[in-house]
Amino acid sequence: MTDADLTFQAATEELDSILDKLDGDDVNIDSLAIDLQRASELIEWCRARLETTRVEVERIVTDLDDK
């Protein structure tokens, strides 16, 4: 799945998976930086999606109030 096809649910599931890997006893040092970078990208993507959704909801509520 590319980030263009990413859903909020898929992003949070991937973040949970990365967290589980990092929280486990067998942390792979070779992929640690890659996992942390991906987690950072997913968090940034989720924050942007949340902001977009907030703006959309505010617009819809405003439109309803104007009717």
ZICOR-V340533 format. One record per residue. N is the residue number from 1. SS is DSSP state (~ for helix, > for strand, _ for the rest). Layout:
{{N & SS} {N & SS}}
This chain:
{{1 & _} {2 & _} {3 & ~} {4 & ~} {5 & ~} {6 & _} {7 & _} {8 & ~} {9 & ~} {10 & ~} {11 & ~} {12 & ~} {13 & ~} {14 & ~} {15 & ~} {16 & ~} {17 & ~} {18 & ~} {19 & ~} {20 & ~} {21 & ~} {22 & ~} {23 & ~} {24 & _} {25 & _} {26 & _} {27 & _} {28 & _} {29 & ~} {30 & ~} {31 & ~} {32 & ~} {33 & ~} {34 & ~} {35 & ~} {36 & ~} {37 & ~} {38 & ~} {39 & ~} {40 & ~} {41 & ~} {42 & ~} {43 & ~} {44 & ~} {45 & ~} {46 & ~} {47 & ~} {48 & ~} {49 & ~} {50 & ~} {51 & ~} {52 & ~} {53 & ~} {54 & ~} {55 & ~} {56 & ~} {57 & ~} {58 & ~} {59 & ~} {60 & ~} {61 & ~} {62 & ~} {63 & ~} {64 & ~} {65 & ~} {66 & ~} {67 & _}}
